[in-house]
Amino acid sequence: MKQKTQKLALAALFAALSYAIFTFLQIKIPIGTDATSIHLGNAVVVVAALVLGGPLGGIAGAIGMAIGDVLDPVYLIYAPETLVCKTIIGLVVGFVAHKLGKIQESHDRKKIFKWVLLAAASGLFANVIMDPTIGYAYKLLILGKPAAELSFKFSLFAT
């Protein structure tokens, strides 16, 4: 029971950290009718997935960033998209690091470092692919086809 409580507390800390970093350490960039930002929130999702494992770490980071979206009028409509995309980052990072690389079983620092870098790169690459794709599908459902296509062209350059 103690280990579950500890993991839950760490997940809450990572959610709070991802919220704080996304909200307070970002540079907003308006792009057409959309907006994007430069921030380190995804890095928190990666670290959370490395520490807690993919599912819990991804969800923890995603919840924090989605709360940041909900509380910012510019990004409010993107909260569901953020929740899905950031969870995917965590799942990919966790799969590569823990299932393929088995970093929790290794004592070789070079091997662990290699798998951590590969996992982080894989998760962030998945975000580069999934963010515009999920964003397009999400906007298609909410805004309709013409607006989604216009927005998709801008988001290809913003991700």
N, C-alpha and C positions, 0 to 999 in steps of 0.2 A: 504494500500500500504506500509506503514511504516513497518508493521510486516513481509511482504514478503521480503522486502529489508534486514531487520535484519536477517531473517533466511538464506537468500542467503549469507550474509556476514559471518555468523557463519559457514555455510557449507564450504565456501572458507577457513576460518581459520582452520577448522578441516582437510580439504584436505592438506593444507600446513603443519600442525602439523604431520599428519600421514606420509607425505613424509619425513619430517625432522627426525622424530624418526626412521623410517624404514631405511633411508639412513645413518644417522650419528651415531646412537646408536645400531649397530648390530654386532654380531659376526658371521662371515661366517664359514660354516662347509662344506667342500667338501665331498661328498658321492658318490663313484664310478664315473660315468660320469656326475652325477648331482651335485647340490649344494643346501644347505639350510642355514638358519641362525636363530639365536636366536635374537629376537627383540620384542619391545613392540608396534608395529604398530597395531596389532589386538586390543589391549586395547584402542587405540584411536578410532577405528571403533565402539567398544562397547560404549564408552562414547558419541560419536557423535550420535549413535542411541538412546541412553537414552535422550539426550538433544533435538535433532531435530526430533525424530521419526524414525522408521525403514527405510523407503525408502530413505529419504533425507540423514539421517546420514550414512546409509550403502554406498550409492553412493559417498558421500563426502569422507569418509575414503578410499573407494576402488579406487577412482580417485587418491588420493595422493599416495597410495602404488603402483598403476599401473604406475604412472609417475616415481616413484623410480625404478621400474623394467625396464622401457624404457631407463632410463639414466644410467643403470648399465649393462655393457656387459654380465656379468654372468647371469643375470636374464631377459634379454631382451625378450627372447622367451616366458617367463611366464606371460607377462603383461595381455593378454586376460584372462588367467586362474585366475590371481589375481583379476582382475576386477569382475569376476563372483563370486568367493569364498568369497571375502570380502563384496560384496553386500549381499550375503546370510547371512553372520554373522549379518549385520545390520538389515535385514528383520526379522530374528529370534529374535534378541534382542528386536527390536521394538514391535513385535507381543506379546511376552511374557510380557514385561514391561507395554506397553500402552494398549493393547487390553485385555489381560487376567488379569493383575495385576491392571490396571487402576491407575497407579502411579500419573498421573497428576491430578486426582480427589481426592486423599487421603491426609489427613493431619497427619496420624498416621506414625511417623517416623520408627517404628519397621516394620510395614507392607511394607512401601516403601523400606526399606533396604532389607527385605526378597525377595521382587520381583525383586529388582535390582540385587541381587546376583544370583537368579534363572535365570533371563534373561541373565546375563553375562555368566553363566555356560552353558546355553542352546545354546547360540550363538557360544561359543568356542567349545562345543561338536559337533555342526553341522559342524564346520570347520574341526574337526578331521575326520569326516566321509566324508565330501564333497571334501576336498582337494585331497586326493588320488584318489577318484572316478572321479572327474572332470579332474584331472591331467592325469589319465590314458586315458580317452576319448580324451582329447586334444592331447596327444602324439600319440595316435592311428591314429588320423586324419592327423597329421603332419609327424610323423616319421615312421609309419607303425607298424604292430603287434609285431614283435620280440623286437624292441627297446622299445615299450611301456610296454611290459610285464617285461622286465628287469628293467626298470625304476620304475615300480609299486612296485616291491619287495623292492627297496631301499626307496621309498617314504613312505611305510608303517611304517618304523622305524624313518623317519625324521619328520613326522607331529606331 
